[in-house]
Amino acid sequence: MRISKEDIPIKIDAPGAVARQQQDFGDASGYGDIGAEYFTMDAGTDLAPMFEGLEDDACQAPHWGYLIKGEVTVSYTDGSEETVRSGDLFYWPPGHSVRVGQDAEMILFSPQHEHTPVMDHINRKLHG
């Protein structure tokens, strides 16, 4: 699920301030502590090989985030894909992989107990 800023409904429109709110943008209940993460990835980065060995060879942590710049395509284990672009808010449910089309910077909020093991798995693959 992704949404561009212009598509988020305006909740408050006051002189000098606009607040937009998209309700029901993923459910975080039951996930415990959330980690805040800042990612920078170069164009051409494909995380699929890094996820090999995880359940369904995919990241099983949900993420809520904002793409500051770039373009990222997310592939889901059900075969669907979506492309997130600069300025988009997004929710990626468990069961996904990521490849970067344009140099990207993004902010993620992820359940620590689910995403930390995924990042540890990637580090083991990178460093043997």
N, C-alpha and C positions, 0 to 999 in steps of 0.2 A: 504494500500500500504506500503510495507516494502522493504528495500534493504540492503544487507550486504555491508560492505566497499569494498570488493573485486569486487563487481558487479557495483560499481559507476565508470563511465567512467573517465579516467585520462584526465584532461584538460591541466595541466602543469606538465612536468616531467623535472626537472632541478637538477643539482647536489645539494644534501642536501635538496631538497624540492619537494614534490609531492602534487598537488592540484587535487581533484576529484570533479566533478560536475554532479549532476543529474538534468537535466532541467525538467520543468513542474511537480514538485513534490508537487502538491496541490496548490490551488488558495487562497491567503489571501486577495484579494481585497474585500473591503466593510466590513471588520470585525472591523476596528477601532484599538484601542490600544491593544497591545499584552502583556500578562503577561508571565514572565519566571518562571517556576516551577520546583522544584527538589523533586521527590518522592522517598521514601524508603518504600517497602512493603515486608512483609514476605510471604514465600511459603504458599499456602493454602488460601490466601486472595481472596475473591470473592466479587466484588463490586455490583453485580446484586441486592442483597437485599437493598443496599443503594440507588439505582436508582428508586426503586418502588415509584410511585406517580409522577414521571416526565413524560413528553410526551413519549409514547411508553415504559415506564419503562426503559429508557436508557439515557445515557449522550448525550445531543444534542449540545455539543461544539466540534468543530474540534480541533485536536491537531497535531502539528508537533513535533517530538522528536527524542531522541537518547537513546537507552537502554545501559547503562553503564555496568550492569551485570545482570545476571539472565535470566528468561524466563517468558514471559507474553503471554497469549492467549486472543485475542480480539474477541468477538462475536458481530455480526452486526444484526440489526433488520430484515434484509432480510434472516437470517438463516445461512449466511456464517461465517466462522471463519478463523483466521490466527494466527500463532505463531511468536512472535518477540523474537529474541535471542540476547545475549550480542553482542555489536558491530553493531547492526542494526540501521539504520535511519528508521523512519516510519512517515506515515500520517494516522491518524484515522479520517474519516469524521464523521459528526453528526450521532447519532443513533448506539451507541455501548455500550458494557459493557466489563469489564476486570476481569480476574482471573489470579493469580500468581502461576506458576508451580515451580519456583525456586526463592529464595530470590532475590529481584530486586531493582535496583537503576536506575532511569531514569530522563532525563531532558525533560520537555514539554514546548512548546510555544503555548499559547492558547489565543483566544480573551477574554479579561477581562470581557466584558459585557455579555458573554455567559457562561464562565466557573465559574465565581464567584458565580452566583446563584446556580449552581450545587453543588459546595463545601459547600455553606450555607445550602442547602437541606440535604446533608450528615451530617453536624454538628447537624442539628435539629433532625435527626433520631438517631444519637449517644447519644445526650444529652437530648432528650425529649423536 
